[in-house]
Amino acid sequence: MIRPTSTRESPLQPGGPRAAVRTTPGSGSLLRVGAVQYLNTRPLVHGLAGSGLDVVYDLPSRLADRLVEGSLDVALIPSIEVFRTPGHTIVSNACIGCRGPVMSVKLFFRTAPRSVATLAVDEGSRTSAALARILLAERHGVVPRVTVLPIGSTLDDTDADAVLLIGDRALGPGPNRVGGGSVQVVWDLGDEWCRWTGLPFVFAVWTARGGVDAREIAGALEAARDAGVANLAAIAAVEAAGHGLTVPQCLGYLRDNLHYHLGHDEQRAVEMFRGLAVRHGLVAPVAATLNATGSAAVVAPTS
């Protein structure tokens, strides 16, 4: 996983003229956009340099907090966070999702899933943590006590019955024995969701806070996504070594395990995930309306 190394442009982003994208048509204020520099987000941010956006980089969980605080107008945030703040709007059909194994989000079990009493989750894994809790509750009737691991922790740092790891730590083969107990089962959470529901899963989306007119930004974000997808081989060549992967492994991960378009099935998956999160008390009840074009979703409080 790539941690933010800059508050501005990614070194992978191509240069080019910046055409200003305003907060509202005719206004003088640039949209303040928050993005992420993890490996799985590289295809979305690869083309942002020439987009005309005022881009800063941070951790996904911090971007979600900054969006609520109002220091950002639009950000790439965990999908679960869209449901937690009335008024948040998905503003682009560019997303981070999967249609099968995602490889970089895994739940390691030291006991049978039906026997899990404690669950340790990565501090930065808000959507994945919710997904793990939903799958355990729905499939095994398990509601474990949850503890939060500092970002960068490993299996050795906890003796929990189940441990959620994301990013580079999940991409590796994983140890046979950790923390004094053997790993009995490993769930790839993307694969588990897709096989259980028959739908894709959406981990992160471009979202505007309430009151922000972000209609002009969708095209820029989708063009950046298209540029990244067209340059996956170049991204893999730059990123592979830093993640302990070969270039073919990195390219395979970006190309085959991840999906970057919020289409009809992805919208249905977002709706199902929202409903399950409400059922299990992970978010407050909300009503979500997905744009018929597949490019936006609006979340508003229920009456």
Beta strands, then each sheet from edge to edge (+ up, - down):
strand 1: 32-35
strand 2: 54-57
strand 3: 74-78
strand 4: 89-98
strand 5: 105-109
strand 6: 118-122
strand 7: 145-149
strand 8: 162-166
strand 9: 177-178
strand 10: 181-182
strand 11: 185-188
strand 12: 201-208
strand 13: 259-261
strand 14: 286-290
strand 15: 297-301
sheet 1: 2+ 1+ 3+ 12- 4+ 13-
sheet 2: 2+ 1+ 3+ 12- 4+ 15- 14+
sheet 3: 7+ 6+ 8+ 5- 11+
sheet 4: 9+ 10-
end
